[in-house]
Amino acid sequence: MRTFRQRSHLLFFRGAIRYAAFRGDLLARLIVRTGDQNPYPIYEQVRARGPVARTSLGPVYLSASHGFVSQALRSPELSVVDSEPPATGPLRPVQDSFLMRNRPDHPRLRRLVTPWFTAKALQQRREALSGIAHQRLDELAGQKSFDVVQDYFVPVAVRVICELTGLPLKDWRRLAALGDILPLSTTNRIPSERQERLLQTRLIDLDAYQDETVRSGTAPEGSLVAALTDRATDPNALNRNDLIATLGVLLIAGFETSVGLMGHLTTRFVEHPDLRRAALGDREVFLGTLEETLRFEPPVQFTVRRIDQECEVDGVRLKSGREVMLLLAGASRDPEVFPDPAEFRPDRPNSKAHLAFSGGEHYCIGANLARLESEVSVQALFERHPELRRAGRPRWQPSQNIRAFRSIPVSP
């Protein structure tokens, strides 16, 4: 429980942020918005102020400019905002993983898992991934309606991660329940006490599960889990914290963002039957629609970089010690790069110039998996249910950074 002083401070900060939002501060408006509110008008206002905009909330820049964001992601003078792991309690699978580490730790840890996520390695798993999708559809057969996110995409995505990493497939339900971790830990809003308790419960369960998995030594030979566990026998190569955080981020970030992409793609096909038929009949149309979906509605909305030394990015002089919020989703709708960006065009020739998977050395390691998994899972869904339609109102994830549907009721 929070102390009276902590609760008072939080109430003060909440009030200050809401007042700043009322006065028009763009960062404050992004913080106070709920997950179901459309963020793109705010991104447009940020971009209208030039390559970067400023905020009254602190030494932070904002950018929704494709040119600036793209250069910033690759600038050696900017780094991710890392933090020390907690002295007590469970590790956090995003903040304590290689995603939030800089050189030399980031490339060292990333190299350990990269071989399992190359396009070539994943294509060799296409048949297995397709089998997972069809098996789940078999399990759902005969139902008059189901939630395509919670009943189909989440189970498929978790089973796929188990298949790729060597985690026990029988544990998929326990792992699926941990999906709350990503939206709860990536929100800009000050969490409620209930959200804090839920997050801590999930983190403790994840930490315990990974400890059990590593100690059991039952991971298949040649699997990612087995390879990491072997490396962890030498603490100079991989210590316990790095092992647990790496497994955690692959599990949590590895399925939640893919589920977001699959949900957006499915919604597009349900709402536009002509596009659905064209995409299912022509793989090039399907892949074009997938890339345009990533541009138009990416699951990850922004990332943050720290300015380590004064530098110039896209003609803008940045002061050392500040941070810059790079609005990936806003940059992917920059009209200087994407004409009529608010229009969804599956045949857009440069859709792949989107920044949905970030860029530079922190480019999303799961990008190839998200693309392949979405292609296989969504195709299987509509092959089995070509007339799929909505059976209720979709609900959004309660996060400002993960823009994805939490629930989409459908009827075959």
C-alpha positions as CSV (number, residue, x, y, z in Angstrom):
1,M,0.0,0.0,0.0
2,R,1.1,3.5,-0.7
3,T,1.8,5.8,2.2
4,F,-0.2,9.0,2.7
5,R,2.7,11.1,1.4
6,Q,3.0,8.9,-1.8
7,R,-0.7,9.2,-2.4
8,S,-0.6,12.9,-2.0
9,H,2.3,13.2,-4.4
10,L,0.5,11.1,-7.0
11,L,-2.6,13.2,-6.7
12,F,-0.6,16.4,-7.1
13,F,1.2,15.0,-10.3
14,R,-2.1,13.8,-11.7
15,G,-3.6,17.2,-11.2
16,A,-0.6,19.0,-12.7
17,I,-0.6,16.8,-15.8
18,R,-4.4,17.2,-16.3
19,Y,-4.1,21.0,-15.9
20,A,-1.2,21.0,-18.5
21,A,-3.4,18.9,-20.8
22,F,-6.2,21.3,-20.4
23,R,-3.8,24.2,-21.3
24,G,-2.9,22.3,-24.5
25,D,0.4,20.7,-23.6
26,L,0.8,17.9,-26.2
27,L,2.8,15.5,-24.0
28,A,0.3,15.9,-21.2
29,R,-2.6,15.2,-23.6
30,L,-0.9,12.0,-24.7
31,I,-0.4,10.9,-21.1
32,V,-4.0,11.5,-20.0
33,R,-5.7,9.9,-23.0
34,T,-7.1,6.5,-22.5
35,G,-6.2,3.5,-24.7
36,D,-9.4,3.7,-26.8
37,Q,-8.9,7.4,-27.7
38,N,-7.5,8.2,-31.1
39,P,-4.0,9.6,-30.7
40,Y,-3.4,10.6,-34.3
41,P,-4.8,14.1,-34.2
42,I,-2.3,14.8,-31.4
43,Y,0.6,13.4,-33.4
44,E,-0.5,15.7,-36.3
45,Q,-0.3,18.7,-33.9
46,V,3.1,17.6,-32.8
47,R,4.3,17.4,-36.4
48,A,2.7,20.8,-37.2
49,R,5.2,22.4,-34.8
50,G,8.2,21.3,-36.8
51,P,10.7,18.4,-36.5
52,V,10.4,18.6,-32.7
53,A,7.9,20.1,-30.3
54,R,8.5,20.9,-26.6
55,T,6.5,20.4,-23.5
56,S,6.0,22.3,-20.2
57,L,6.3,19.0,-18.3
58,G,10.1,18.8,-18.4
59,P,13.2,18.6,-20.5
60,V,11.6,16.5,-23.2
61,Y,11.3,16.8,-27.0
62,L,8.5,15.2,-29.0
63,S,8.7,14.3,-32.7
64,A,6.2,12.9,-35.2
65,S,8.5,13.8,-38.2
66,H,9.6,10.7,-40.2
67,G,12.9,12.3,-41.1
68,F,13.7,13.3,-37.6
69,V,12.5,10.1,-35.9
70,S,14.3,7.9,-38.5
71,Q,17.6,9.7,-37.9
72,A,17.2,9.8,-34.2
73,L,16.8,6.0,-34.0
74,R,20.2,5.7,-35.7
75,S,22.0,8.5,-34.0
76,P,25.1,7.4,-31.9
77,E,24.6,10.4,-29.6
78,L,21.2,9.1,-28.5
79,S,20.6,6.0,-26.3
80,V,17.8,4.1,-24.8
81,V,16.7,5.2,-21.3
82,D,18.2,2.3,-19.2
83,S,17.7,1.7,-15.5
84,E,19.2,-0.6,-12.8
85,P,17.3,-3.8,-12.1
86,P,15.3,-3.6,-8.9
87,A,17.3,-4.5,-5.8
88,T,14.4,-6.7,-4.5
89,G,11.4,-8.2,-6.2
90,P,10.9,-9.7,-9.7
91,L,12.7,-8.5,-12.8
92,R,10.7,-6.5,-15.4
93,P,10.7,-8.2,-18.8
94,V,10.9,-5.0,-20.8
95,Q,12.8,-2.5,-18.6
96,D,15.5,-5.0,-17.5
97,S,16.0,-6.8,-20.8
98,F,18.4,-6.1,-23.7
99,L,15.7,-3.9,-25.2
100,M,16.5,-1.2,-22.7
101,R,20.3,-1.7,-22.6
102,N,23.0,0.2,-24.5
103,R,26.4,-0.8,-25.7
104,P,28.1,-3.1,-25.0
105,D,25.4,-5.1,-23.3
106,H,22.7,-4.6,-25.9
107,P,24.6,-6.2,-28.9
108,R,26.1,-8.9,-26.6
109,L,22.8,-10.1,-25.4
110,R,20.9,-9.6,-28.6
111,R,23.4,-11.8,-30.5
112,L,22.5,-14.7,-28.3
113,V,18.9,-14.8,-29.5
114,T,19.2,-13.4,-33.1
115,P,19.7,-16.8,-34.8
116,W,16.2,-18.0,-33.8
117,F,14.5,-14.9,-35.4
118,T,16.1,-14.5,-38.8
119,A,13.8,-14.7,-41.8
120,K,15.4,-17.9,-43.0
121,A,15.1,-19.7,-39.6
122,L,11.5,-18.7,-39.3
123,Q,10.5,-19.7,-42.8
124,Q,11.7,-23.2,-41.9
125,R,9.0,-23.1,-39.1
126,R,6.2,-22.0,-41.4
127,E,4.5,-25.4,-41.5
128,A,4.7,-25.8,-37.8
129,L,3.2,-22.3,-37.3
130,S,0.4,-23.1,-39.7
131,G,-0.3,-26.4,-37.8
132,I,-0.6,-24.5,-34.5
133,A,-3.1,-22.1,-36.0
134,H,-5.3,-24.8,-37.6
135,Q,-5.1,-26.9,-34.4
136,R,-6.5,-23.9,-32.4
137,L,-9.3,-23.4,-35.0
138,D,-10.1,-27.1,-34.6
139,E,-10.5,-26.5,-30.9
140,L,-12.9,-23.6,-31.6
141,A,-14.9,-25.5,-34.2
142,G,-18.7,-25.5,-33.6
143,Q,-18.8,-22.3,-31.5
144,K,-21.4,-19.8,-32.6
145,S,-19.2,-16.9,-31.6
146,F,-15.8,-16.4,-30.0
147,D,-13.3,-13.7,-29.1
148,V,-10.8,-13.7,-32.0
149,V,-8.1,-12.0,-29.8
150,Q,-8.4,-13.9,-26.5
151,D,-9.7,-17.3,-27.9
152,Y,-7.6,-17.5,-31.1
153,F,-4.7,-15.0,-31.5
154,V,-3.4,-15.1,-27.9
155,P,-3.4,-19.0,-27.7
156,V,-1.8,-19.2,-31.1
157,A,0.9,-16.6,-30.4
158,V,1.8,-18.1,-27.1
159,R,2.1,-21.6,-28.5
160,V,4.2,-20.2,-31.3
161,I,6.6,-18.7,-28.8
162,C,6.7,-22.0,-27.0
163,E,7.5,-23.8,-30.3
164,L,10.3,-21.3,-31.2
165,T,12.0,-21.1,-27.8
166,G,11.5,-24.6,-26.3
167,L,9.1,-23.6,-23.5
168,P,6.7,-26.4,-22.5
169,L,3.6,-26.2,-24.7
170,K,1.4,-27.4,-21.8
171,D,2.1,-24.2,-20.0
172,W,0.5,-21.9,-22.7
173,R,-2.6,-21.0,-20.5
174,R,-0.4,-19.9,-17.7
175,L,1.8,-17.9,-20.1
176,A,-1.2,-16.3,-21.8
177,A,-2.4,-14.9,-18.4
178,L,0.9,-13.0,-18.2
179,G,-0.1,-10.9,-21.2
180,D,-1.2,-8.0,-18.9
181,I,2.4,-7.3,-18.2
182,L,3.2,-5.4,-21.4
183,P,0.3,-2.9,-21.5
184,L,0.5,-2.4,-17.7
185,S,4.3,-1.7,-17.8
186,T,4.3,0.5,-21.0
187,T,1.6,3.0,-20.1
188,N,2.4,6.7,-19.6
189,R,-0.3,7.1,-17.1
190,I,0.3,6.9,-13.3
191,P,-1.0,3.4,-12.4
192,S,-3.8,2.9,-9.9
193,E,-3.1,0.8,-6.8
194,R,-5.1,-2.1,-8.4
195,Q,-3.0,-1.9,-11.5
196,E,0.2,-1.9,-9.5
197,R,-0.9,-4.9,-7.5
198,L,-1.9,-6.8,-10.7
199,L,1.4,-6.0,-12.4
200,Q,3.4,-7.1,-9.4
201,T,1.4,-10.4,-9.2
202,R,2.1,-11.0,-12.9
203,L,5.8,-10.2,-12.6
204,I,6.2,-12.5,-9.6
205,D,4.5,-15.3,-11.5
206,L,6.6,-14.8,-14.6
207,D,9.8,-14.7,-12.5
208,A,8.8,-17.9,-10.7
209,Y,7.9,-19.6,-13.9
210,Q,11.2,-18.8,-15.6
211,D,13.1,-20.0,-12.5
212,E,11.2,-23.3,-12.6
213,T,11.8,-23.7,-16.3
214,V,15.6,-23.0,-16.1
215,R,16.1,-25.2,-13.0
216,S,14.1,-28.1,-14.6
217,G,16.6,-28.5,-17.4
218,T,14.0,-30.0,-19.6
219,A,14.2,-27.6,-22.5
220,P,14.8,-29.6,-25.8
221,E,18.4,-29.8,-27.0
222,G,19.1,-27.1,-29.5
223,S,16.2,-24.8,-28.4
224,L,16.7,-21.2,-27.4
225,V,16.0,-21.8,-23.8
226,A,18.5,-24.6,-23.7
227,A,21.1,-22.5,-25.4
228,L,20.6,-19.6,-23.0
229,T,20.6,-21.9,-20.0
230,D,24.0,-23.4,-21.1
231,R,25.5,-19.9,-21.5
232,A,24.3,-19.1,-18.0
233,T,26.6,-21.7,-16.5
234,D,29.3,-19.1,-17.1
235,P,28.2,-15.9,-15.2
236,N,30.7,-13.9,-17.3
237,A,28.8,-14.8,-20.4
238,L,25.2,-14.6,-19.1
239,N,24.2,-13.9,-15.5
240,R,20.9,-14.9,-13.9
241,N,19.3,-11.5,-14.3
242,D,20.1,-11.3,-18.0
243,L,18.8,-14.8,-18.6
244,I,15.5,-14.2,-16.8
245,A,15.0,-10.8,-18.4
246,T,15.8,-12.1,-21.9
247,L,13.4,-15.0,-21.6
248,G,10.8,-12.7,-20.2
249,V,11.0,-10.1,-23.0
250,L,10.9,-12.8,-25.7
251,L,7.8,-14.2,-24.2
252,I,5.8,-11.1,-23.3
253,A,6.8,-8.7,-26.1
254,G,7.0,-11.7,-28.4
255,F,3.3,-12.4,-28.4
256,E,1.5,-9.3,-27.3
257,T,2.7,-7.1,-30.2
258,S,2.1,-9.8,-32.7
259,V,-1.4,-10.2,-31.4
260,G,-1.9,-6.5,-31.8
261,L,-0.9,-6.7,-35.5
262,M,-3.2,-9.7,-36.1
263,G,-6.1,-7.9,-34.5
264,H,-5.7,-4.8,-36.7
265,L,-5.3,-6.9,-39.8
266,T,-8.4,-9.0,-39.0
267,T,-10.5,-5.9,-38.4
268,R,-9.4,-4.5,-41.7
269,F,-10.5,-7.7,-43.5
270,V,-13.8,-7.9,-41.6
271,E,-14.7,-4.3,-42.5
272,H,-13.6,-4.6,-46.2
273,P,-14.7,-7.9,-47.8
274,D,-13.4,-7.0,-51.2
275,L,-9.9,-6.4,-49.8
276,R,-10.2,-9.7,-47.8
277,R,-11.0,-11.7,-51.0
278,A,-8.2,-10.0,-53.0
279,A,-5.6,-10.6,-50.2
280,L,-6.5,-14.2,-49.7
281,G,-6.3,-14.9,-53.4
282,D,-3.0,-13.1,-54.0
283,R,-0.1,-13.2,-51.5
284,E,1.4,-10.0,-52.8
285,V,-1.9,-8.2,-52.0
286,F,-1.9,-9.8,-48.6
287,L,1.7,-8.7,-47.8
288,G,1.0,-5.2,-49.1
289,T,-2.0,-5.0,-46.8
290,L,0.1,-6.3,-43.9
291,E,2.7,-3.6,-44.4
292,E,0.1,-0.9,-44.8
293,T,-1.5,-2.0,-41.6
294,L,1.8,-1.7,-39.8
295,R,2.2,1.8,-41.2
296,F,-1.4,2.9,-40.6
297,E,-2.0,1.4,-37.1
298,P,1.3,0.0,-35.5
299,P,0.9,-1.9,-32.2
300,V,3.8,0.1,-30.7
301,Q,3.2,3.8,-30.8
302,F,6.4,5.4,-29.5
303,T,9.8,4.9,-28.0
304,V,12.1,7.2,-26.0
305,R,15.7,8.1,-26.4
306,R,18.1,10.0,-24.1
307,I,20.4,12.6,-25.5
308,D,23.9,11.8,-24.2
309,Q,25.7,14.7,-25.8
310,E,24.7,17.8,-27.7
311,C,24.1,16.9,-31.3
312,E,22.2,17.8,-34.4
313,V,19.5,15.5,-35.8
314,D,17.7,16.4,-39.1
315,G,18.8,20.0,-38.7
316,V,17.7,20.4,-35.1
317,R,20.2,21.1,-32.4
318,L,19.5,18.9,-29.3
319,K,20.7,19.7,-25.8
320,S,22.5,17.1,-23.8
321,G,20.7,15.5,-20.8
322,R,17.2,15.8,-22.3
323,E,15.0,13.0,-23.6
324,V,13.0,12.8,-26.9
325,M,9.8,10.9,-27.4
326,L,9.9,9.4,-30.9
327,L,6.3,9.0,-32.0
328,L,6.7,6.0,-34.3
329,A,3.0,5.9,-35.3
330,G,3.0,9.6,-36.0
331,A,6.1,9.4,-38.1
332,S,4.5,6.6,-40.1
333,R,1.8,9.1,-41.1
334,D,4.1,11.9,-42.1
335,P,2.6,13.3,-45.4
336,E,6.1,14.2,-46.6
337,V,6.8,10.5,-47.0
338,F,3.4,9.0,-47.3
339,P,0.9,11.0,-49.5
340,D,-2.6,11.1,-48.0
341,P,-1.4,9.3,-44.9
342,A,-4.8,9.0,-43.3
343,E,-6.0,6.8,-46.2
344,F,-5.4,3.1,-46.0
345,R,-3.8,2.0,-49.3
346,P,-2.8,-1.7,-49.5
347,D,-1.0,-1.0,-52.8
348,R,1.0,1.9,-51.4
349,P,4.5,1.5,-53.0
350,N,6.5,2.7,-50.0
351,S,4.5,1.2,-47.0
352,K,7.7,-0.6,-45.8
353,A,9.2,2.8,-45.0
354,H,7.1,2.8,-41.8
355,L,8.8,2.8,-38.5
356,A,6.5,0.3,-36.7
357,F,9.5,-1.8,-35.7
358,S,11.7,1.1,-34.7
359,G,15.1,1.4,-36.4
360,G,18.8,1.3,-36.0
361,E,20.5,-1.2,-33.7
362,H,17.3,-1.5,-31.6
363,Y,15.2,-2.5,-34.6
364,C,12.6,-5.0,-33.3
365,I,14.2,-8.5,-33.2
366,G,10.7,-10.0,-33.5
367,A,9.8,-8.2,-36.8
368,N,10.2,-11.3,-39.0
369,L,8.1,-13.3,-36.5
370,A,5.3,-10.8,-36.3
371,R,5.0,-10.7,-40.1
372,L,5.1,-14.5,-40.6
373,E,2.9,-15.2,-37.7
374,S,0.3,-12.7,-38.8
375,E,0.3,-14.0,-42.4
376,V,-0.1,-17.6,-41.3
377,S,-2.7,-17.1,-38.5
378,V,-4.9,-14.6,-40.3
379,Q,-4.9,-16.6,-43.5
380,A,-5.9,-19.8,-41.6
381,L,-8.7,-17.9,-39.8
382,F,-10.3,-16.7,-43.0
383,E,-9.7,-19.9,-44.9
384,R,-11.8,-21.7,-42.2
385,H,-14.3,-18.8,-41.7
386,P,-14.5,-16.8,-45.0
387,E,-17.6,-14.9,-43.9
388,L,-16.3,-14.0,-40.4
389,R,-18.1,-11.0,-39.0
390,R,-18.2,-9.0,-35.8
391,A,-20.5,-10.2,-33.0
392,G,-19.9,-7.3,-30.6
393,R,-18.0,-4.2,-29.9
394,P,-14.2,-4.4,-29.8
395,R,-12.3,-3.3,-26.7
396,W,-8.9,-1.6,-26.7
397,Q,-5.9,-2.4,-24.4
398,P,-5.6,0.1,-21.5
399,S,-2.2,1.4,-22.7
400,Q,-1.0,4.6,-24.4
401,N,2.0,2.8,-26.1
402,I,0.5,-0.6,-27.1
403,R,-2.4,0.3,-29.4
404,A,-4.1,-3.0,-29.9
405,F,-7.5,-4.6,-29.4
406,R,-7.9,-6.5,-26.2
407,S,-11.1,-8.1,-27.4
408,I,-12.9,-8.6,-30.8
409,P,-16.0,-10.7,-30.6
410,V,-16.7,-12.5,-33.9
411,S,-19.1,-14.9,-35.4
412,P,-18.1,-17.4,-38.1
